[in-house]
Amino acid sequence: MDEMNELYYRLPYVKEFDAVVTGCVPGKSGFEVTLSQTAFYPEGGGQLADSGSIGEASVGDTRRRGGDIIHYADRALQVGSTQHCVIDWQKRFDHMQAHSGEHIVSGLIHRRFGYDNVGFHMAADKVTVDFNGLISEEQLAELEREANARVYDNLPVRVAFPSPQELAALDYRSKKELSGAVRIVEFPGVDRCACCGTHVERSGEIGLIKFVSMAHYKGGVRIEMLCGRLAMQDYARKNEQEREIGRIFSAKPYETVEAVRQYVAAAEAAEARASELARRYFELRAAQLPAGGGLLIEFEEGFKPVELRRFCDALVAGGKAKTAAVLSPAENNGKKGWNYVICAGDPVLREAVKTLNKELNGRGGGDPTLVQGTFFAGRAEIERALEATFR
């Protein structure tokens, strides 16, 4: 570690520093810069890279390559020059909160269930952690409460590079066998883990740990979580959405779910009533139509695709025609057309609709006895094409 002068380990809270440019060469992502010392954390161990500036150059990414730490800058820097460097501290501290929060959660799960953290990824807006065992929703809620209790305990975060003899005597988490200098990060009484990432100095600095979701994943679970500032941002957004829903439904705080349930129930009842009225309309309209024809074309206003299907199927099943086409006006991205459903007693439609779609600028498909989609053509043009195809 020392030969790379990694300030982010020795001084994890350093935000600005001076360094000599030891190398600068063009690369695929701008210029690849090396420094005599650096506080820019290179992506690794699930933690995202730091960004910031070196002198007048912006640094968008940082990576480790062999014995060097490469800073990807947007302009060349004079080799041998001393530059003032600034890291994006808000971004870095978000990462520190998230990484430390993940250690607390992983440690608690390992101690309680014996499960291993088998996947950890930090994105700009969330952290995902995979465990090789199942957890119930009730257990997840208990874990969240316990994790935040450990945050409130304001535990010291201990970081050490134990000797091989000391390491052999330690009980610690690690995803793989390690060699060389091993960095151990410990939250006393909660977790001890081999880790190359940056962390807060005390657990209280994490602020808040919030689980966002959990899903079954590869025989275990994947947990999405947020920590610190990002968790508070998420709460603020959701709180504003809750307030907006309350305004829409004239519901008090904590009563919006019931208001939405009542609205959905009323909407479903209205939909059922509308479906029944549509059924009656289909019956009355079908009774007015002559029976026994080869092709029946009906243009109807305001029909949904599901209603078009019911009406069309009823026409063929009721013997009104061997083939029935029912269409209703539609619009897609400003283009006006007709939603269509075509039913036939004989299985002839699949190939026919390919020709119709090509001729009428349409799209859609189905099975041999029922096809549906949209024609982007005029009514008269559609009628001519249908008559030419089915009569």
Contacts in CASP RR format, 6 or more apart in sequence:
PFRMAT RR
TARGET T0000
AUTHOR 0000-0000-0000
METHOD contacts of the structure
MODEL  1
MDEMNELYYRLPYVKEFDAVVTGCVPGKSGFEVTLSQTAFYPEGGGQLAD
SGSIGEASVGDTRRRGGDIIHYADRALQVGSTQHCVIDWQKRFDHMQAHS
GEHIVSGLIHRRFGYDNVGFHMAADKVTVDFNGLISEEQLAELEREANAR
VYDNLPVRVAFPSPQELAALDYRSKKELSGAVRIVEFPGVDRCACCGTHV
ERSGEIGLIKFVSMAHYKGGVRIEMLCGRLAMQDYARKNEQEREIGRIFS
AKPYETVEAVRQYVAAAEAAEARASELARRYFELRAAQLPAGGGLLIEFE
EGFKPVELRRFCDALVAGGKAKTAAVLSPAENNGKKGWNYVICAGDPVLR
EAVKTLNKELNGRGGGDPTLVQGTFFAGRAEIERALEATFR
1 9 0 8 1.000
1 161 0 8 1.000
1 181 0 8 1.000
1 183 0 8 1.000
3 67 0 8 1.000
4 38 0 8 1.000
4 67 0 8 1.000
4 68 0 8 1.000
4 69 0 8 1.000
5 35 0 8 1.000
5 36 0 8 1.000
5 37 0 8 1.000
5 38 0 8 1.000
6 37 0 8 1.000
6 38 0 8 1.000
6 69 0 8 1.000
7 14 0 8 1.000
7 17 0 8 1.000
7 37 0 8 1.000
7 38 0 8 1.000
7 39 0 8 1.000
8 14 0 8 1.000
8 38 0 8 1.000
8 39 0 8 1.000
8 40 0 8 1.000
8 41 0 8 1.000
8 50 0 8 1.000
8 198 0 8 1.000
9 159 0 8 1.000
9 183 0 8 1.000
9 198 0 8 1.000
11 39 0 8 1.000
12 96 0 8 1.000
12 198 0 8 1.000
12 199 0 8 1.000
12 201 0 8 1.000
13 201 0 8 1.000
14 39 0 8 1.000
15 39 0 8 1.000
15 86 0 8 1.000
15 87 0 8 1.000
15 89 0 8 1.000
16 84 0 8 1.000
16 85 0 8 1.000
16 86 0 8 1.000
16 87 0 8 1.000
17 37 0 8 1.000
17 38 0 8 1.000
17 39 0 8 1.000
17 84 0 8 1.000
17 85 0 8 1.000
18 82 0 8 1.000
18 83 0 8 1.000
18 84 0 8 1.000
18 85 0 8 1.000
19 35 0 8 1.000
19 36 0 8 1.000
19 37 0 8 1.000
19 38 0 8 1.000
19 54 0 8 1.000
19 82 0 8 1.000
19 83 0 8 1.000
19 85 0 8 1.000
20 35 0 8 1.000
20 36 0 8 1.000
20 80 0 8 1.000
20 81 0 8 1.000
20 82 0 8 1.000
20 83 0 8 1.000
21 33 0 8 1.000
21 34 0 8 1.000
21 35 0 8 1.000
21 36 0 8 1.000
21 54 0 8 1.000
21 77 0 8 1.000
21 78 0 8 1.000
21 79 0 8 1.000
21 80 0 8 1.000
21 81 0 8 1.000
21 82 0 8 1.000
21 83 0 8 1.000
22 34 0 8 1.000
22 35 0 8 1.000
22 36 0 8 1.000
22 79 0 8 1.000
22 80 0 8 1.000
23 32 0 8 1.000
23 33 0 8 1.000
23 34 0 8 1.000
23 79 0 8 1.000
24 31 0 8 1.000
24 32 0 8 1.000
24 33 0 8 1.000
24 34 0 8 1.000
24 73 0 8 1.000
24 76 0 8 1.000
24 77 0 8 1.000
24 78 0 8 1.000
24 79 0 8 1.000
25 31 0 8 1.000
25 32 0 8 1.000
26 32 0 8 1.000
26 76 0 8 1.000
29 61 0 8 1.000
29 72 0 8 1.000
30 72 0 8 1.000
30 73 0 8 1.000
30 74 0 8 1.000
31 57 0 8 1.000
31 72 0 8 1.000
31 73 0 8 1.000
31 74 0 8 1.000
31 75 0 8 1.000
31 76 0 8 1.000
31 77 0 8 1.000
32 70 0 8 1.000
32 71 0 8 1.000
32 72 0 8 1.000
32 73 0 8 1.000
33 54 0 8 1.000
33 57 0 8 1.000
33 59 0 8 1.000
33 70 0 8 1.000
33 71 0 8 1.000
33 72 0 8 1.000
33 73 0 8 1.000
33 77 0 8 1.000
34 68 0 8 1.000
34 69 0 8 1.000
34 70 0 8 1.000
34 71 0 8 1.000
35 54 0 8 1.000
35 69 0 8 1.000
35 71 0 8 1.000
35 83 0 8 1.000
35 85 0 8 1.000
38 62 0 8 1.000
38 69 0 8 1.000
38 71 0 8 1.000
38 85 0 8 1.000
39 50 0 8 1.000
39 85 0 8 1.000
39 87 0 8 1.000
40 49 0 8 1.000
40 50 0 8 1.000
40 51 0 8 1.000
40 52 0 8 1.000
40 59 0 8 1.000
40 62 0 8 1.000
40 69 0 8 1.000
40 71 0 8 1.000
40 85 0 8 1.000
40 87 0 8 1.000
41 47 0 8 1.000
41 49 0 8 1.000
41 50 0 8 1.000
41 62 0 8 1.000
41 92 0 8 1.000
41 95 0 8 1.000
41 197 0 8 1.000
41 198 0 8 1.000
42 49 0 8 1.000
42 50 0 8 1.000
42 62 0 8 1.000
42 63 0 8 1.000
42 64 0 8 1.000
42 69 0 8 1.000
42 70 0 8 1.000
43 49 0 8 1.000
43 61 0 8 1.000
43 62 0 8 1.000
43 63 0 8 1.000
43 64 0 8 1.000
44 64 0 8 1.000
44 196 0 8 1.000
44 197 0 8 1.000
45 120 0 8 1.000
45 195 0 8 1.000
45 196 0 8 1.000
45 197 0 8 1.000
46 120 0 8 1.000
46 121 0 8 1.000
46 122 0 8 1.000
47 95 0 8 1.000
47 99 0 8 1.000
47 122 0 8 1.000
47 196 0 8 1.000
47 197 0 8 1.000
47 198 0 8 1.000
48 91 0 8 1.000
48 95 0 8 1.000
48 122 0 8 1.000
48 123 0 8 1.000
48 124 0 8 1.000
49 60 0 8 1.000
49 61 0 8 1.000
49 62 0 8 1.000
49 63 0 8 1.000
50 59 0 8 1.000
50 62 0 8 1.000
50 87 0 8 1.000
50 88 0 8 1.000
50 91 0 8 1.000
50 92 0 8 1.000
50 95 0 8 1.000
51 58 0 8 1.000
51 59 0 8 1.000
51 60 0 8 1.000
51 61 0 8 1.000
51 62 0 8 1.000
51 87 0 8 1.000
51 88 0 8 1.000
51 91 0 8 1.000
52 58 0 8 1.000
52 59 0 8 1.000
52 60 0 8 1.000
52 85 0 8 1.000
52 86 0 8 1.000
52 87 0 8 1.000
52 88 0 8 1.000
53 59 0 8 1.000
53 85 0 8 1.000
53 86 0 8 1.000
54 71 0 8 1.000
54 73 0 8 1.000
54 77 0 8 1.000
54 83 0 8 1.000
54 85 0 8 1.000
55 77 0 8 1.000
55 83 0 8 1.000
55 84 0 8 1.000
55 85 0 8 1.000
56 75 0 8 1.000
57 73 0 8 1.000
57 74 0 8 1.000
57 75 0 8 1.000
57 76 0 8 1.000
57 77 0 8 1.000
58 73 0 8 1.000
58 74 0 8 1.000
58 75 0 8 1.000
59 71 0 8 1.000
59 72 0 8 1.000
59 73 0 8 1.000
59 74 0 8 1.000
60 72 0 8 1.000
60 73 0 8 1.000
60 74 0 8 1.000
61 71 0 8 1.000
61 72 0 8 1.000
62 69 0 8 1.000
62 70 0 8 1.000
62 71 0 8 1.000
62 72 0 8 1.000
63 69 0 8 1.000
63 70 0 8 1.000
63 72 0 8 1.000
64 70 0 8 1.000
77 83 0 8 1.000
90 229 0 8 1.000
92 198 0 8 1.000
93 229 0 8 1.000
94 228 0 8 1.000
94 229 0 8 1.000
94 230 0 8 1.000
95 122 0 8 1.000
95 198 0 8 1.000
96 198 0 8 1.000
96 199 0 8 1.000
96 200 0 8 1.000
96 205 0 8 1.000
97 200 0 8 1.000
97 205 0 8 1.000
97 206 0 8 1.000
97 207 0 8 1.000
97 227 0 8 1.000
97 228 0 8 1.000
97 229 0 8 1.000
97 230 0 8 1.000
98 122 0 8 1.000
98 127 0 8 1.000
98 226 0 8 1.000
98 227 0 8 1.000
98 228 0 8 1.000
98 230 0 8 1.000
99 122 0 8 1.000
99 195 0 8 1.000
99 197 0 8 1.000
99 198 0 8 1.000
99 199 0 8 1.000
100 157 0 8 1.000
100 187 0 8 1.000
100 199 0 8 1.000
100 200 0 8 1.000
100 203 0 8 1.000
100 205 0 8 1.000
100 206 0 8 1.000
100 227 0 8 1.000
101 147 0 8 1.000
101 151 0 8 1.000
101 203 0 8 1.000
101 206 0 8 1.000
101 209 0 8 1.000
101 225 0 8 1.000
101 227 0 8 1.000
102 117 0 8 1.000
102 120 0 8 1.000
102 122 0 8 1.000
102 127 0 8 1.000
102 129 0 8 1.000
102 225 0 8 1.000
102 227 0 8 1.000
103 185 0 8 1.000
103 187 0 8 1.000
103 190 0 8 1.000
103 191 0 8 1.000
103 193 0 8 1.000
103 195 0 8 1.000
103 199 0 8 1.000
104 147 0 8 1.000
104 150 0 8 1.000
104 151 0 8 1.000
104 187 0 8 1.000
104 190 0 8 1.000
104 191 0 8 1.000
104 203 0 8 1.000
104 206 0 8 1.000
104 209 0 8 1.000
105 129 0 8 1.000
105 143 0 8 1.000
105 147 0 8 1.000
105 209 0 8 1.000
105 223 0 8 1.000
105 225 0 8 1.000
106 117 0 8 1.000
106 120 0 8 1.000
106 129 0 8 1.000
106 131 0 8 1.000
106 173 0 8 1.000
106 191 0 8 1.000
106 193 0 8 1.000
107 173 0 8 1.000
107 187 0 8 1.000
107 190 0 8 1.000
107 191 0 8 1.000
107 193 0 8 1.000
108 143 0 8 1.000
108 146 0 8 1.000
108 147 0 8 1.000
108 150 0 8 1.000
108 190 0 8 1.000
108 191 0 8 1.000
109 115 0 8 1.000
109 117 0 8 1.000
109 131 0 8 1.000
109 135 0 8 1.000
109 143 0 8 1.000
110 116 0 8 1.000
110 117 0 8 1.000
110 173 0 8 1.000
110 191 0 8 1.000
111 190 0 8 1.000
111 191 0 8 1.000
112 143 0 8 1.000
113 131 0 8 1.000
113 133 0 8 1.000
113 135 0 8 1.000
115 131 0 8 1.000
115 132 0 8 1.000
115 133 0 8 1.000
115 135 0 8 1.000
115 220 0 8 1.000
116 131 0 8 1.000
116 132 0 8 1.000
116 173 0 8 1.000
116 175 0 8 1.000
117 129 0 8 1.000
117 130 0 8 1.000
117 131 0 8 1.000
117 173 0 8 1.000
117 175 0 8 1.000
118 130 0 8 1.000
118 131 0 8 1.000
118 132 0 8 1.000
118 175 0 8 1.000
119 128 0 8 1.000
119 129 0 8 1.000
119 130 0 8 1.000
119 175 0 8 1.000
120 127 0 8 1.000
120 128 0 8 1.000
120 129 0 8 1.000
120 130 0 8 1.000
121 127 0 8 1.000
121 128 0 8 1.000
125 230 0 8 1.000
126 212 0 8 1.000
126 224 0 8 1.000
126 225 0 8 1.000
126 226 0 8 1.000
126 230 0 8 1.000
127 224 0 8 1.000
127 225 0 8 1.000
127 226 0 8 1.000
127 227 0 8 1.000
128 222 0 8 1.000
128 223 0 8 1.000
128 224 0 8 1.000
128 225 0 8 1.000
129 222 0 8 1.000
129 223 0 8 1.000
129 225 0 8 1.000
130 217 0 8 1.000
130 218 0 8 1.000
130 220 0 8 1.000
130 221 0 8 1.000
130 222 0 8 1.000
130 223 0 8 1.000
131 220 0 8 1.000
131 221 0 8 1.000
131 223 0 8 1.000
132 218 0 8 1.000
132 219 0 8 1.000
132 220 0 8 1.000
133 219 0 8 1.000
133 220 0 8 1.000
133 221 0 8 1.000
134 216 0 8 1.000
134 219 0 8 1.000
134 220 0 8 1.000
134 221 0 8 1.000
135 143 0 8 1.000
135 214 0 8 1.000
135 221 0 8 1.000
135 223 0 8 1.000
137 214 0 8 1.000
140 211 0 8 1.000
140 214 0 8 1.000
140 223 0 8 1.000
143 211 0 8 1.000
144 209 0 8 1.000
144 210 0 8 1.000
144 211 0 8 1.000
147 209 0 8 1.000
148 208 0 8 1.000
148 209 0 8 1.000
150 187 0 8 1.000
150 190 0 8 1.000
150 203 0 8 1.000
151 203 0 8 1.000
151 204 0 8 1.000
151 206 0 8 1.000
151 207 0 8 1.000
151 208 0 8 1.000
151 209 0 8 1.000
152 204 0 8 1.000
153 203 0 8 1.000
153 204 0 8 1.000
154 202 0 8 1.000
154 203 0 8 1.000
154 204 0 8 1.000
155 187 0 8 1.000
155 188 0 8 1.000
155 189 0 8 1.000
155 190 0 8 1.000
155 202 0 8 1.000
155 203 0 8 1.000
155 204 0 8 1.000
156 188 0 8 1.000
156 201 0 8 1.000
156 202 0 8 1.000
157 185 0 8 1.000
157 186 0 8 1.000
157 187 0 8 1.000
157 199 0 8 1.000
157 200 0 8 1.000
157 201 0 8 1.000
157 202 0 8 1.000
157 203 0 8 1.000
158 185 0 8 1.000
158 186 0 8 1.000
158 187 0 8 1.000
158 188 0 8 1.000
159 183 0 8 1.000
159 184 0 8 1.000
159 185 0 8 1.000
159 186 0 8 1.000
159 199 0 8 1.000
160 183 0 8 1.000
160 184 0 8 1.000
160 186 0 8 1.000
161 181 0 8 1.000
161 182 0 8 1.000
161 183 0 8 1.000
161 184 0 8 1.000
162 170 0 8 1.000
162 182 0 8 1.000
162 184 0 8 1.000
167 182 0 8 1.000
167 184 0 8 1.000
170 184 0 8 1.000
170 192 0 8 1.000
171 192 0 8 1.000
172 184 0 8 1.000
172 192 0 8 1.000
172 193 0 8 1.000
172 194 0 8 1.000
173 191 0 8 1.000
173 192 0 8 1.000
173 193 0 8 1.000
173 194 0 8 1.000
174 193 0 8 1.000
174 194 0 8 1.000
178 194 0 8 1.000
182 194 0 8 1.000
183 194 0 8 1.000
183 195 0 8 1.000
183 196 0 8 1.000
184 192 0 8 1.000
184 193 0 8 1.000
184 194 0 8 1.000
184 195 0 8 1.000
185 191 0 8 1.000
185 192 0 8 1.000
185 193 0 8 1.000
185 194 0 8 1.000
185 195 0 8 1.000
185 197 0 8 1.000
185 199 0 8 1.000
186 192 0 8 1.000
186 193 0 8 1.000
187 203 0 8 1.000
200 206 0 8 1.000
206 227 0 8 1.000
206 228 0 8 1.000
207 227 0 8 1.000
207 228 0 8 1.000
207 231 0 8 1.000
208 227 0 8 1.000
208 228 0 8 1.000
208 231 0 8 1.000
208 232 0 8 1.000
209 225 0 8 1.000
209 226 0 8 1.000
209 227 0 8 1.000
209 228 0 8 1.000
209 231 0 8 1.000
210 225 0 8 1.000
210 226 0 8 1.000
210 227 0 8 1.000
210 231 0 8 1.000
210 234 0 8 1.000
210 235 0 8 1.000
211 223 0 8 1.000
211 224 0 8 1.000
211 225 0 8 1.000
212 224 0 8 1.000
212 225 0 8 1.000
212 226 0 8 1.000
212 234 0 8 1.000
213 223 0 8 1.000
213 224 0 8 1.000
214 221 0 8 1.000
214 222 0 8 1.000
214 223 0 8 1.000
214 224 0 8 1.000
215 221 0 8 1.000
215 222 0 8 1.000
216 222 0 8 1.000
226 234 0 8 1.000
242 253 0 8 1.000
242 256 0 8 1.000
243 253 0 8 1.000
245 251 0 8 1.000
245 256 0 8 1.000
245 259 0 8 1.000
245 260 0 8 1.000
246 252 0 8 1.000
246 253 0 8 1.000
246 255 0 8 1.000
246 256 0 8 1.000
246 259 0 8 1.000
249 256 0 8 1.000
249 259 0 8 1.000
249 260 0 8 1.000
249 263 0 8 1.000
250 259 0 8 1.000
251 258 0 8 1.000
251 259 0 8 1.000
275 307 0 8 1.000
278 307 0 8 1.000
278 310 0 8 1.000
278 311 0 8 1.000
279 310 0 8 1.000
282 310 0 8 1.000
282 311 0 8 1.000
282 314 0 8 1.000
283 314 0 8 1.000
285 298 0 8 1.000
285 311 0 8 1.000
286 311 0 8 1.000
286 314 0 8 1.000
286 315 0 8 1.000
286 318 0 8 1.000
286 320 0 8 1.000
289 296 0 8 1.000
289 298 0 8 1.000
289 315 0 8 1.000
289 320 0 8 1.000
290 320 0 8 1.000
291 318 0 8 1.000
291 319 0 8 1.000
291 320 0 8 1.000
291 321 0 8 1.000
292 319 0 8 1.000
292 320 0 8 1.000
292 321 0 8 1.000
292 322 0 8 1.000
293 320 0 8 1.000
293 321 0 8 1.000
293 322 0 8 1.000
294 321 0 8 1.000
294 322 0 8 1.000
294 323 0 8 1.000
294 390 0 8 1.000
294 391 0 8 1.000
295 321 0 8 1.000
295 322 0 8 1.000
295 323 0 8 1.000
295 324 0 8 1.000
295 325 0 8 1.000
295 386 0 8 1.000
295 387 0 8 1.000
295 390 0 8 1.000
295 391 0 8 1.000
296 315 0 8 1.000
296 320 0 8 1.000
296 321 0 8 1.000
296 323 0 8 1.000
296 324 0 8 1.000
296 325 0 8 1.000
297 324 0 8 1.000
297 325 0 8 1.000
297 327 0 8 1.000
297 383 0 8 1.000
297 386 0 8 1.000
297 387 0 8 1.000
298 311 0 8 1.000
298 315 0 8 1.000
298 324 0 8 1.000
298 325 0 8 1.000
298 326 0 8 1.000
298 327 0 8 1.000
299 327 0 8 1.000
299 328 0 8 1.000
299 338 0 8 1.000
299 379 0 8 1.000
300 308 0 8 1.000
300 311 0 8 1.000
300 326 0 8 1.000
300 327 0 8 1.000
300 328 0 8 1.000
301 328 0 8 1.000
301 329 0 8 1.000
302 328 0 8 1.000
302 329 0 8 1.000
303 311 0 8 1.000
303 326 0 8 1.000
303 328 0 8 1.000
303 339 0 8 1.000
304 328 0 8 1.000
305 339 0 8 1.000
305 341 0 8 1.000
305 372 0 8 1.000
305 373 0 8 1.000
308 326 0 8 1.000
308 327 0 8 1.000
308 328 0 8 1.000
308 339 0 8 1.000
308 340 0 8 1.000
308 341 0 8 1.000
308 372 0 8 1.000
309 341 0 8 1.000
309 370 0 8 1.000
309 372 0 8 1.000
311 326 0 8 1.000
311 341 0 8 1.000
312 324 0 8 1.000
312 325 0 8 1.000
312 326 0 8 1.000
312 341 0 8 1.000
312 342 0 8 1.000
312 343 0 8 1.000
312 370 0 8 1.000
313 343 0 8 1.000
313 370 0 8 1.000
315 321 0 8 1.000
315 324 0 8 1.000
315 326 0 8 1.000
315 343 0 8 1.000
316 322 0 8 1.000
316 323 0 8 1.000
316 324 0 8 1.000
316 343 0 8 1.000
316 344 0 8 1.000
316 345 0 8 1.000
322 344 0 8 1.000
322 345 0 8 1.000
322 346 0 8 1.000
323 342 0 8 1.000
323 343 0 8 1.000
323 344 0 8 1.000
323 345 0 8 1.000
323 346 0 8 1.000
323 390 0 8 1.000
324 342 0 8 1.000
324 343 0 8 1.000
324 344 0 8 1.000
325 340 0 8 1.000
325 341 0 8 1.000
325 342 0 8 1.000
325 386 0 8 1.000
325 390 0 8 1.000
326 340 0 8 1.000
326 341 0 8 1.000
327 338 0 8 1.000
327 339 0 8 1.000
327 340 0 8 1.000
327 341 0 8 1.000
327 375 0 8 1.000
327 382 0 8 1.000
328 338 0 8 1.000
328 339 0 8 1.000
329 336 0 8 1.000
329 337 0 8 1.000
329 338 0 8 1.000
329 339 0 8 1.000
330 336 0 8 1.000
330 337 0 8 1.000
330 338 0 8 1.000
330 339 0 8 1.000
330 374 0 8 1.000
331 337 0 8 1.000
332 374 0 8 1.000
332 376 0 8 1.000
335 376 0 8 1.000
336 376 0 8 1.000
337 374 0 8 1.000
337 375 0 8 1.000
337 376 0 8 1.000
337 377 0 8 1.000
337 378 0 8 1.000
338 374 0 8 1.000
338 375 0 8 1.000
338 377 0 8 1.000
338 378 0 8 1.000
338 379 0 8 1.000
338 382 0 8 1.000
339 372 0 8 1.000
339 373 0 8 1.000
339 374 0 8 1.000
340 372 0 8 1.000
340 373 0 8 1.000
340 374 0 8 1.000
340 375 0 8 1.000
340 382 0 8 1.000
341 370 0 8 1.000
341 371 0 8 1.000
341 372 0 8 1.000
341 373 0 8 1.000
342 349 0 8 1.000
342 352 0 8 1.000
342 353 0 8 1.000
342 370 0 8 1.000
342 371 0 8 1.000
342 372 0 8 1.000
342 386 0 8 1.000
343 349 0 8 1.000
343 369 0 8 1.000
343 370 0 8 1.000
344 368 0 8 1.000
344 369 0 8 1.000
344 370 0 8 1.000
344 390 0 8 1.000
345 369 0 8 1.000
346 369 0 8 1.000
347 367 0 8 1.000
347 368 0 8 1.000
347 369 0 8 1.000
348 368 0 8 1.000
349 366 0 8 1.000
349 367 0 8 1.000
349 368 0 8 1.000
349 369 0 8 1.000
349 370 0 8 1.000
349 371 0 8 1.000
350 365 0 8 1.000
350 366 0 8 1.000
350 367 0 8 1.000
350 368 0 8 1.000
350 371 0 8 1.000
352 371 0 8 1.000
352 389 0 8 1.000
352 390 0 8 1.000
353 364 0 8 1.000
353 365 0 8 1.000
353 366 0 8 1.000
353 371 0 8 1.000
355 389 0 8 1.000
356 362 0 8 1.000
356 375 0 8 1.000
356 385 0 8 1.000
356 386 0 8 1.000
356 389 0 8 1.000
357 363 0 8 1.000
357 364 0 8 1.000
357 365 0 8 1.000
357 375 0 8 1.000
359 385 0 8 1.000
360 375 0 8 1.000
360 376 0 8 1.000
360 377 0 8 1.000
360 381 0 8 1.000
360 382 0 8 1.000
360 385 0 8 1.000
361 375 0 8 1.000
361 376 0 8 1.000
361 377 0 8 1.000
362 373 0 8 1.000
362 374 0 8 1.000
362 375 0 8 1.000
362 376 0 8 1.000
362 377 0 8 1.000
363 373 0 8 1.000
363 374 0 8 1.000
364 371 0 8 1.000
364 372 0 8 1.000
364 373 0 8 1.000
364 374 0 8 1.000
365 371 0 8 1.000
365 372 0 8 1.000
365 373 0 8 1.000
366 372 0 8 1.000
375 382 0 8 1.000
377 385 0 8 1.000
END
